[in-house]
Amino acid sequence: MEKSIAFPKKDLMIELFLAEQNLDHSQELFWNKIKTNPQVWKCNDVIEDNFWVVAGHENHIVWYNDIVEGFNISKFKIEGKILEYCGSKLELTDVLNELMH
């Protein structure tokens, strides 16, 4: 059974498209290496909800928090489960800079 999510994929794709317009060359190269086809993952931390995961790098994922309308980084151990909820309202550029360094 597919996980349900309130935030439509088409809206996520618009957010990603707009965010990608602000990437510099090194961020764009890195982003193209780590981005994935968006998948719905479950978070059971502070808040219990489903979110779109848009990239993975080592033991971290990049996901979009539609509650605060921003990107976040979290660790993961099991695919499909976000370990820690983050309420950050980061731009994709900020998230990529953090992962790159």
N, C-alpha and C positions, 0 to 999 in steps of 0.2 A: 504494500500500500504506500502511495506517495505521501510525503509529509505535506501538510497544508501550511500556507503562509498568506498573511493578509496583504503583504506588499507585492503587487504584480511584477512579474519578470520584465514586462515591457517598460515599466517605470524604472526598474533597476538598470536596464540597458541604457536608458536616457541619462541616468546619473553617471554611469561609467563613461559614456561617450563624452559628456561635458567635462568630466574629471580628466580624461585623457588629453583634452585640448591644452591643459596646463602643464603637461610633463615636458621637462627638458630632455635633451638627447639621451643622457645616461639613464635617466629615470625610465624613459620609453624603452630602451634596450632591456633594462632589468624587468620592467613590467611585462614585456613580451615573453620573457623566460618563465615567469612565475604565474601568470594569469591562467585561469582554468575556465572551463564552461561553468557558469554559476550553478551551484548546488545548494539545496536547502539542508541546513544542519540544525540540530537541536541544542538549545542551551538550557541547562537545569541548575544554574548557579543562583544568583540573586533574583533573577527573573527567569521564568520558565516560558520560553517562546522559541519560534523557529526564525532563522535568519539566513540571508543569502551569503554563502562563502564564494569569493571571487578569485582567490589566489592562494597558493601555498608555497612556503619556503622553509626548508628544513623542518623543524617541529612547530612552525608557526603558520597560522592562517590569516588571511585578510578577509574581513567580512563587513557587510554593510548593515549598520544599525538604523533601520527605518524609524525607530522611535525618536531618536535624536537627530536623524538625518546626517550621519557621518560615518566614515570608515574607521575600523578598529583592527587591532592585532591581538590575537590570543594564541596561547599554546594549545596543542592538541596531542592526545595519545591514541585515541581511537577515531578513525574516520567517521564523520557524521555527528560528532559530539564536540561542541565548543566548551572548553573547560572553565573559562572564566568570562563572566559578563563584563563588558566595558561600555560605559556611557559616554565615551569620547566622541566629539564631533569633529574628527580630523578630516583634512583634505587628503585625497589619494597621494598627493605629493609628499605630505608629512609622513604618511605610513611607509611609503617607499624609501624615503630618506632614513627612517629608523631601521628598516630591514637591511638597507645597503651598508650600514655602518656598524 
